[in-house]
Amino acid sequence: MAGKEVPYKIYLEESELPTSWYNVRADMKNKPAPLLNPGTGEPMKPEELEGVFCKELVKQELDNENPYIEIPGEILDFYRMYRPSPLTRAYFLEKYLQTPAKIYYKFEGNNTSGSHKLNSAIAQAYYAKKQGLKGVTTETGAGQWGTALSMACSFFGLDCKVFMVKVSYEQKPFRREVMRTYGASVTPSPSEETQVGRKILAEHPGTTGSLGCAISEAVEVAVGTEGYRYVLGSVLNQVLLHQSIIGLETKTALDKYGIKPDIIIGCAGGGSNLGGLIAPFMGEKLRGEADYRIIAVEPASCPSFTRGKYAYDFCDTGKVCPLAKMYTLGCDFIPAPNHAGGLRYHGMSSILSQLYADGLMEAVSVKQTDVFKAAEEFARVEGTLPAPESSHAIRTAMDEAIRCRETGEEKTIVFGLTGTGYFDMVAYEQFHNGTMSDYIPTDEELAESLKSLPAIGA
Ligand SMILES: *Cc1c(COP(=O)(O)O)cnc(C)c1O
């Protein structure tokens, strides 16, 4: 099929949808480090994890051996409502950049939740339902994860309780209403509903909340309510597994036209979309069948890969979750208040951290005003308004394409366009008004937040 003219959008037939997720851990020589119990320093046992997560998801979390895990029929049915997602050849962007590079992007914003998070939300809701649970709790910052989970829970008739960071609850009323449309209850955090919420409110009346506090509230309610579990939308191995659907579809679409990418680029917050996009390509790389340059893009204001430390750390600010070995900035790290572009998590997926430590992928950091400049150019030439998070990948894809213009190399670049930017217009407004700035933490600031690393596993 090589040489056949590539259409603007490569769609797959329903029959070409992947029927299994791909578990890249099976092909890793150095497996990601296990989660540790913060009390004992020992690897978390399945029984311990099952108090927090659904049984089947614990199995997936700990499975380093099976390369393919069949997608249950009911999840596949749901996927068929909004998948396959299109893989687009960015002909207009190539022309605009006058580059000989060939650019493709996989767009995950084509569902109501507006991002790739639905791919894992539906799987997590399915296993919770199958286990006979009544509901799940979670936290949401910007709101994409809460929205995705609300849709998934509504589909399977599960109760969904979302603690939404108070400042987002007030600033993003439309996201909140989408969640309520799907039947979720949305509580601004900190709240009076939990012990930890009441304690924080007493100590800091008027606080606008934080992700760390919202996690602690969600975990408290899950652990204290019969028939409930807590769910998480990124970072975990199970989430990367579900997101492999992105990479599998991308690979099938490219293979149809005999296209082999040279460079694969994705933004990295907790690592789930990037881990999913690269999964089958990384598998080939690990098995020695092909080689690709793989680039993670993170904000310069929250640079876990490029300036963090590879160490065991807490996954949450409240220090209630197990310890994970990852590139981290320290669990007390909070990006500067003017940081508008998402990807604000202090750590990174253990899988991607191990692959990065082994030199199998690269990472770059980009400044947020450069990211929004790329976002605006992309919106104007390709038509799609990108999420700020996704625009980190756009920035680096454009930079690589510009490099190709200078060297004359005809590289094939694939990047993940994880979501739509409709709910992020306040950030775009700051960019347009010139009030957006680039705060980059100093070495001293990072050293300070890294002081909170636990002694365990060091
Ligand atoms: C949550 C989110 C991200 C970052 O999360 P990862 O787990 O790193 O993929 C990126 N883009 C969008 C649109 C998101 O909603």
The ligand as an SDF file (V2000), in Angstrom:
LIG
                    3D

 15 15  0  0  0  0  0  0  0  0999 V2000
   -5.6570   14.9220   31.6860 C   0  0  0  0  0  0  0  0  0  0  0  0
   -5.2300   15.4180   30.3540 C   0  0  0  0  0  0  0  0  0  0  0  0
   -3.8810   15.3380   29.9240 C   0  0  0  0  0  0  0  0  0  0  0  0
   -2.7590   14.8420   30.7860 C   0  0  0  0  0  0  0  0  0  0  0  0
   -2.9000   13.5860   31.3640 O   0  0  0  0  0  0  0  0  0  0  0  0
   -2.0000   12.3380   30.9710 P   0  0  0  0  0  0  0  0  0  0  0  0
   -2.3640   11.3150   31.9540 O   0  0  0  0  0  0  0  0  0  0  0  0
   -0.5600   12.7540   31.0320 O   0  0  0  0  0  0  0  0  0  0  0  0
   -2.3930   11.9720   29.5900 O   0  0  0  0  0  0  0  0  0  0  0  0
   -3.5690   15.7590   28.6500 C   0  0  0  0  0  0  0  0  0  0  0  0
   -4.5080   16.2700   27.8300 N   0  0  0  0  0  0  0  0  0  0  0  0
   -5.7960   16.3830   28.2080 C   0  0  0  0  0  0  0  0  0  0  0  0
   -6.7730   16.9710   27.2480 C   0  0  0  0  0  0  0  0  0  0  0  0
   -6.2080   15.9450   29.4710 C   0  0  0  0  0  0  0  0  0  0  0  0
   -7.4850   16.0600   29.8320 O   0  0  0  0  0  0  0  0  0  0  0  0
  1  2  1  0
  2  3  1  0
  2 14  2  0
  3  4  1  0
  3 10  2  0
  4  5  1  0
  5  6  1  0
  6  7  2  0
  6  8  1  0
  6  9  1  0
 10 11  1  0
 11 12  2  0
 12 13  1  0
 12 14  1  0
 14 15  1  0
M  END
$$$$
